[in-house]
Structures are given as C-alpha cells and as structure tokens.
Amino acid sequence: MVATVLVYEATGGTPGSPGAKNRVDGQATNDGTDVRFCTADAFNDVAAHPCIIPTLGAGDNYSYWKHLYLNMSGTYTTLNNIRFYTDGTIGWTCGTGGGLFVGKRAAGDNGCPMDASYDPAEGTAGTTGDWMDDGTDGHTYYKDEAVVPVDASTYTSVSPLTVDSADYGPDATDDSDAVVLQVVLADDATQGTQTDETLTFVYDEI
C-alpha cells in the first residue's frame, strides 16, 4: 500500500487554526482544480475580489497570501522530505519586480507549521493584501526573518524549496507544513487573466 497524499489550501480562521481547507490538487473529485489568487482571505474568490493593479506611482499591490500544504493518510511507513518547485518560469505579466513569491526562512525548513504558525491573510479586501514581509502586518512566521520572500520561479525540479523534512507515519493522517505564496503587482503590470502555471510538491515515501 502507499500513502494517499492530497494538496489543500487553507483560508480564514485564526492564528494556528485555519477556518476552511479546500482540496486543490488538480484531480476530478475536488473543490476546485486551481489555486486562484485574489484580494480576500477566501478560496477562489477572484470574481468578487480580483487582484488589482496599483495606480502609477502608488507602490505595489498584493494578493492575499495563501497556505498550500499536503494532507497525508493511508497505509505507509514513513513520508518525509517534502519539497516544492515550479517549471522555472512564471509567465504572468505582474510588472517590474512583480510576480509570484514564496515565504522563506533564514535556516531550516521553509514551510509554515499549520498548527503552530498558520496566520490568516489580511489587507484591504478588493484592493490589496498585506505584504507577507511587512514588519507590522506581515506573516508572523516570515516577517522578522533575515531573508525576504523569494520569486517562486527560483525553485525548479533540480533545485526545489525544502518545505518540511519531518518524518510522518506510520499510517498517520496528518497535514504537512505549508508553502506560503503571494502575488506582487507593480503599476506596469498588464491587466487580464493570466496563463495557468503548474506548482509541484514532491516527497519521499517508504
């Protein structure tokens, strides 16, 4: 037997306790095949709260950040070494300095522990989220680190981001640490629906 591993997105709730968990791993029997960035702390609320390009000279706008993690269950001995990567190119027209960014820690694993450090996204709904690295309103697990969020396209199959190196199992039903992602939009971004991008988790299993 092998583990059943599914990708979920957490939204809402309170620190250390997500309010909703929606499956987003691209399979047929899920809540929605795509992760959709928007300006609300909600799952796939892009129609009501789209990402907004800032006015000229106003500084960057942000999506609300998103927590993506693995849910593990089934019959297995050990699951560990969870990593995350892209294809090396995020083809979104987010403007100068814009793009898709991932939270980073100065040392150790980079994923956010869901039970201890989950932090609901906030901002001005319908306009902009708070930047995860903001010293006051940023994500509590990342904002005071000596490193800044990194362009997600930096991480590829040959150089993935280490998310969670803990051992899970045997036969445990559990959630991994989460990748925290956020879109940054500059004033020279191009309006419109962006192309689909594939984000990948990999792990080792015994």
ZARO-825309 format. One record per residue (C-alpha): residue number from 0; residue in one letter; x, y, z. Coordinates in nm, 3 decimals. Layout:
% ZARO-825309
tortor: NUM vexti: A x: X y: Y z: Z
...
% end
This chain:
% ZARO-825309
tortor: 0 vexti: M x: 0.000 y: 0.000 z: 0.000
tortor: 1 vexti: V x: 0.102 y: 0.362 z: -0.045
tortor: 2 vexti: A x: 0.007 y: 0.687 z: 0.123
tortor: 3 vexti: T x: -0.279 y: 0.898 z: -0.007
tortor: 4 vexti: V x: -0.136 y: 1.248 z: -0.047
tortor: 5 vexti: L x: -0.358 y: 1.542 z: -0.143
tortor: 6 vexti: V x: -0.288 y: 1.914 z: -0.184
tortor: 7 vexti: Y x: -0.501 y: 2.155 z: 0.017
tortor: 8 vexti: E x: -0.537 y: 2.530 z: 0.055
tortor: 9 vexti: A x: -0.620 y: 2.680 z: 0.396
tortor: 10 vexti: T x: -0.808 y: 3.008 z: 0.440
tortor: 11 vexti: G x: -0.978 y: 3.209 z: 0.712
tortor: 12 vexti: G x: -0.979 y: 3.108 z: 1.076
tortor: 13 vexti: T x: -0.748 y: 3.236 z: 1.347
tortor: 14 vexti: P x: -0.373 y: 3.208 z: 1.415
tortor: 15 vexti: G x: -0.284 y: 2.840 z: 1.435
tortor: 16 vexti: S x: -0.631 y: 2.730 z: 1.320
tortor: 17 vexti: P x: -0.748 y: 2.754 z: 0.956
tortor: 18 vexti: G x: -1.115 y: 2.822 z: 0.901
tortor: 19 vexti: A x: -1.150 y: 2.626 z: 0.577
tortor: 20 vexti: K x: -0.948 y: 2.359 z: 0.396
tortor: 21 vexti: N x: -1.013 y: 2.312 z: 0.024
tortor: 22 vexti: R x: -0.854 y: 2.045 z: -0.195
tortor: 23 vexti: V x: -0.667 y: 2.196 z: -0.492
tortor: 24 vexti: D x: -0.456 y: 1.919 z: -0.642
tortor: 25 vexti: G x: -0.600 y: 1.918 z: -0.991
tortor: 26 vexti: Q x: -0.794 y: 1.594 z: -0.963
tortor: 27 vexti: A x: -1.151 y: 1.542 z: -1.076
tortor: 28 vexti: T x: -1.308 y: 1.492 z: -0.733
tortor: 29 vexti: N x: -1.206 y: 1.807 z: -0.552
tortor: 30 vexti: D x: -1.327 y: 2.152 z: -0.453
tortor: 31 vexti: G x: -1.154 y: 2.332 z: -0.740
tortor: 32 vexti: T x: -0.864 y: 2.233 z: -0.960
tortor: 33 vexti: D x: -0.681 y: 2.566 z: -0.946
tortor: 34 vexti: V x: -0.531 y: 2.792 z: -0.683
tortor: 35 vexti: R x: -0.671 y: 3.138 z: -0.761
tortor: 36 vexti: F x: -0.504 y: 3.443 z: -0.609
tortor: 37 vexti: C x: -0.740 y: 3.721 z: -0.509
tortor: 38 vexti: T x: -0.782 y: 4.011 z: -0.265
tortor: 39 vexti: A x: -0.978 y: 3.832 z: 0.005
tortor: 40 vexti: D x: -0.896 y: 3.559 z: 0.253
tortor: 41 vexti: A x: -1.116 y: 3.312 z: 0.072
tortor: 42 vexti: F x: -1.088 y: 3.016 z: -0.161
tortor: 43 vexti: N x: -1.124 y: 3.107 z: -0.532
tortor: 44 vexti: D x: -1.294 y: 3.444 z: -0.474
tortor: 45 vexti: V x: -1.138 y: 3.605 z: -0.780
tortor: 46 vexti: A x: -1.471 y: 3.713 z: -0.933
tortor: 47 vexti: A x: -1.569 y: 3.923 z: -0.632
tortor: 48 vexti: H x: -1.218 y: 4.024 z: -0.522
tortor: 49 vexti: P x: -0.973 y: 4.021 z: -0.816
tortor: 50 vexti: C x: -0.610 y: 4.127 z: -0.785
tortor: 51 vexti: I x: -0.584 y: 4.499 z: -0.862
tortor: 52 vexti: I x: -0.301 y: 4.675 z: -1.047
tortor: 53 vexti: P x: -0.193 y: 4.981 z: -0.845
tortor: 54 vexti: T x: -0.218 y: 5.331 z: -0.987
tortor: 55 vexti: L x: 0.101 y: 5.483 z: -1.128
tortor: 56 vexti: G x: 0.346 y: 5.569 z: -0.851
tortor: 57 vexti: A x: 0.131 y: 5.425 z: -0.572
tortor: 58 vexti: G x: 0.362 y: 5.135 z: -0.490
tortor: 59 vexti: D x: 0.294 y: 4.764 z: -0.524
tortor: 60 vexti: N x: -0.034 y: 4.587 z: -0.463
tortor: 61 vexti: Y x: -0.056 y: 4.230 z: -0.334
tortor: 62 vexti: S x: -0.287 y: 3.936 z: -0.339
tortor: 63 vexti: Y x: -0.381 y: 3.789 z: -0.004
tortor: 64 vexti: W x: -0.125 y: 3.521 z: 0.080
tortor: 65 vexti: K x: -0.216 y: 3.153 z: 0.053
tortor: 66 vexti: H x: -0.113 y: 2.847 z: 0.254
tortor: 67 vexti: L x: -0.073 y: 2.528 z: 0.045
tortor: 68 vexti: Y x: 0.009 y: 2.200 z: 0.216
tortor: 69 vexti: L x: -0.011 y: 1.820 z: 0.185
tortor: 70 vexti: N x: -0.265 y: 1.605 z: 0.365
tortor: 71 vexti: M x: -0.135 y: 1.252 z: 0.422
tortor: 72 vexti: S x: -0.329 y: 0.939 z: 0.508
tortor: 73 vexti: G x: -0.344 y: 0.569 z: 0.423
tortor: 74 vexti: T x: -0.104 y: 0.281 z: 0.475
tortor: 75 vexti: Y x: 0.265 y: 0.371 z: 0.469
tortor: 76 vexti: T x: 0.575 y: 0.351 z: 0.686
tortor: 77 vexti: T x: 0.735 y: 0.696 z: 0.656
tortor: 78 vexti: L x: 0.676 y: 1.005 z: 0.444
tortor: 79 vexti: N x: 0.925 y: 1.294 z: 0.457
tortor: 80 vexti: N x: 1.149 y: 1.534 z: 0.264
tortor: 81 vexti: I x: 0.862 y: 1.744 z: 0.126
tortor: 82 vexti: R x: 0.978 y: 1.990 z: -0.139
tortor: 83 vexti: F x: 0.816 y: 2.244 z: -0.372
tortor: 84 vexti: Y x: 0.907 y: 2.374 z: -0.717
tortor: 85 vexti: T x: 0.788 y: 2.543 z: -1.038
tortor: 86 vexti: D x: 0.891 y: 2.493 z: -1.400
tortor: 87 vexti: G x: 1.134 y: 2.784 z: -1.364
tortor: 88 vexti: T x: 0.917 y: 3.043 z: -1.536
tortor: 89 vexti: I x: 0.604 y: 3.213 z: -1.405
tortor: 90 vexti: G x: 0.460 y: 3.365 z: -1.721
tortor: 91 vexti: W x: 0.247 y: 3.629 z: -1.554
tortor: 92 vexti: T x: 0.271 y: 3.996 z: -1.651
tortor: 93 vexti: C x: 0.294 y: 4.134 z: -1.297
tortor: 94 vexti: G x: 0.516 y: 4.431 z: -1.384
tortor: 95 vexti: T x: 0.861 y: 4.539 z: -1.270
tortor: 96 vexti: G x: 0.960 y: 4.349 z: -0.957
tortor: 97 vexti: G x: 0.626 y: 4.170 z: -0.950
tortor: 98 vexti: G x: 0.549 y: 3.801 z: -0.969
tortor: 99 vexti: L x: 0.470 y: 3.503 z: -0.751
tortor: 100 vexti: F x: 0.665 y: 3.497 z: -0.424
tortor: 101 vexti: V x: 0.715 y: 3.229 z: -0.157
tortor: 102 vexti: G x: 0.789 y: 3.273 z: 0.213
tortor: 103 vexti: K x: 1.146 y: 3.187 z: 0.317
tortor: 104 vexti: R x: 1.318 y: 3.116 z: 0.647
tortor: 105 vexti: A x: 1.681 y: 3.202 z: 0.723
tortor: 106 vexti: A x: 1.759 y: 2.844 z: 0.829
tortor: 107 vexti: G x: 1.592 y: 2.504 z: 0.837
tortor: 108 vexti: D x: 1.267 y: 2.411 z: 0.670
tortor: 109 vexti: N x: 1.081 y: 2.687 z: 0.488
tortor: 110 vexti: G x: 0.724 y: 2.562 z: 0.533
tortor: 111 vexti: C x: 0.489 y: 2.717 z: 0.787
tortor: 112 vexti: P x: 0.376 y: 2.474 z: 1.062
tortor: 113 vexti: M x: -0.003 y: 2.474 z: 1.031
tortor: 114 vexti: D x: -0.086 y: 2.400 z: 1.396
tortor: 115 vexti: A x: 0.161 y: 2.645 z: 1.547
tortor: 116 vexti: S x: 0.213 y: 2.927 z: 1.299
tortor: 117 vexti: Y x: -0.073 y: 2.943 z: 1.048
tortor: 118 vexti: D x: -0.156 y: 3.313 z: 1.002
tortor: 119 vexti: P x: -0.478 y: 3.426 z: 0.829
tortor: 120 vexti: A x: -0.424 y: 3.667 z: 0.541
tortor: 121 vexti: E x: -0.540 y: 4.026 z: 0.586
tortor: 122 vexti: G x: -0.544 y: 4.351 z: 0.392
tortor: 123 vexti: T x: -0.796 y: 4.579 z: 0.226
tortor: 124 vexti: A x: -1.043 y: 4.340 z: 0.064
tortor: 125 vexti: G x: -1.089 y: 4.410 z: -0.305
tortor: 126 vexti: T x: -0.776 y: 4.626 z: -0.325
tortor: 127 vexti: T x: -0.462 y: 4.471 z: -0.179
tortor: 128 vexti: G x: -0.341 y: 4.220 z: 0.075
tortor: 129 vexti: D x: -0.077 y: 4.291 z: 0.337
tortor: 130 vexti: W x: 0.271 y: 4.203 z: 0.212
tortor: 131 vexti: M x: 0.389 y: 3.889 z: 0.393
tortor: 132 vexti: D x: 0.724 y: 4.054 z: 0.472
tortor: 133 vexti: D x: 0.575 y: 4.376 z: 0.612
tortor: 134 vexti: G x: 0.732 y: 4.445 z: 0.951
tortor: 135 vexti: T x: 0.398 y: 4.520 z: 1.114
tortor: 136 vexti: D x: 0.124 y: 4.341 z: 0.921
tortor: 137 vexti: G x: 0.322 y: 4.062 z: 0.755
tortor: 138 vexti: H x: 0.302 y: 3.689 z: 0.810
tortor: 139 vexti: T x: 0.417 y: 3.619 z: 1.167
tortor: 140 vexti: Y x: 0.628 y: 3.320 z: 1.061
tortor: 141 vexti: Y x: 0.826 y: 3.512 z: 0.795
tortor: 142 vexti: K x: 0.818 y: 3.888 z: 0.851
tortor: 143 vexti: D x: 1.102 y: 3.904 z: 1.105
tortor: 144 vexti: E x: 1.336 y: 3.667 z: 0.922
tortor: 145 vexti: A x: 1.676 y: 3.784 z: 0.798
tortor: 146 vexti: V x: 1.574 y: 3.677 z: 0.446
tortor: 147 vexti: V x: 1.296 y: 3.811 z: 0.224
tortor: 148 vexti: P x: 1.032 y: 3.622 z: 0.022
tortor: 149 vexti: V x: 1.176 y: 3.472 z: -0.295
tortor: 150 vexti: D x: 1.046 y: 3.465 z: -0.652
tortor: 151 vexti: A x: 0.887 y: 3.120 z: -0.672
tortor: 152 vexti: S x: 1.033 y: 3.057 z: -1.018
tortor: 153 vexti: T x: 1.375 y: 3.033 z: -0.848
tortor: 154 vexti: Y x: 1.276 y: 2.684 z: -0.738
tortor: 155 vexti: T x: 1.284 y: 2.409 z: -1.001
tortor: 156 vexti: S x: 1.292 y: 2.030 z: -1.007
tortor: 157 vexti: V x: 1.672 y: 2.035 z: -0.984
tortor: 158 vexti: S x: 1.672 y: 2.296 z: -0.704
tortor: 159 vexti: P x: 1.345 y: 2.272 z: -0.509
tortor: 160 vexti: L x: 1.245 y: 2.457 z: -0.193
tortor: 161 vexti: T x: 1.267 y: 2.242 z: 0.122
tortor: 162 vexti: V x: 0.924 y: 2.268 z: 0.283
tortor: 163 vexti: D x: 0.914 y: 2.006 z: 0.557
tortor: 164 vexti: S x: 1.180 y: 1.749 z: 0.648
tortor: 165 vexti: A x: 0.988 y: 1.590 z: 0.937
tortor: 166 vexti: D x: 0.903 y: 1.219 z: 0.937
tortor: 167 vexti: Y x: 0.531 y: 1.134 z: 0.913
tortor: 168 vexti: G x: 0.394 y: 0.787 z: 0.981
tortor: 169 vexti: P x: 0.345 y: 0.506 z: 1.015
tortor: 170 vexti: D x: -0.008 y: 0.523 z: 0.872
tortor: 171 vexti: A x: -0.061 y: 0.872 z: 1.012
tortor: 172 vexti: T x: -0.334 y: 1.109 z: 0.896
tortor: 173 vexti: D x: -0.171 y: 1.449 z: 0.919
tortor: 174 vexti: D x: -0.103 y: 1.783 z: 0.749
tortor: 175 vexti: S x: 0.245 y: 1.892 z: 0.642
tortor: 176 vexti: D x: 0.391 y: 2.237 z: 0.686
tortor: 177 vexti: A x: 0.261 y: 2.484 z: 0.427
tortor: 178 vexti: V x: 0.417 y: 2.675 z: 0.143
tortor: 179 vexti: V x: 0.302 y: 3.038 z: 0.173
tortor: 180 vexti: L x: 0.258 y: 3.211 z: -0.164
tortor: 181 vexti: Q x: 0.164 y: 3.566 z: -0.263
tortor: 182 vexti: V x: 0.136 y: 3.763 z: -0.587
tortor: 183 vexti: V x: 0.301 y: 4.106 z: -0.614
tortor: 184 vexti: L x: 0.169 y: 4.353 z: -0.874
tortor: 185 vexti: A x: 0.357 y: 4.664 z: -0.989
tortor: 186 vexti: D x: 0.197 y: 4.964 z: -1.159
tortor: 187 vexti: D x: 0.321 y: 4.849 z: -1.503
tortor: 188 vexti: A x: 0.152 y: 4.510 z: -1.478
tortor: 189 vexti: T x: -0.078 y: 4.405 z: -1.762
tortor: 190 vexti: Q x: -0.446 y: 4.358 z: -1.689
tortor: 191 vexti: G x: -0.625 y: 4.035 z: -1.773
tortor: 192 vexti: T x: -0.647 y: 3.666 z: -1.696
tortor: 193 vexti: Q x: -0.302 y: 3.512 z: -1.667
tortor: 194 vexti: T x: -0.182 y: 3.180 z: -1.802
tortor: 195 vexti: D x: -0.209 y: 2.863 z: -1.594
tortor: 196 vexti: E x: 0.108 y: 2.762 z: -1.411
tortor: 197 vexti: T x: 0.198 y: 2.426 z: -1.257
tortor: 198 vexti: L x: 0.323 y: 2.419 z: -0.898
tortor: 199 vexti: T x: 0.462 y: 2.085 z: -0.777
tortor: 200 vexti: F x: 0.514 y: 1.913 z: -0.443
tortor: 201 vexti: V x: 0.743 y: 1.610 z: -0.421
tortor: 202 vexti: Y x: 0.825 y: 1.386 z: -0.124
tortor: 203 vexti: D x: 0.994 y: 1.062 z: -0.024
tortor: 204 vexti: E x: 0.793 y: 0.764 z: 0.093
tortor: 205 vexti: I x: 0.877 y: 0.427 z: 0.245
% end
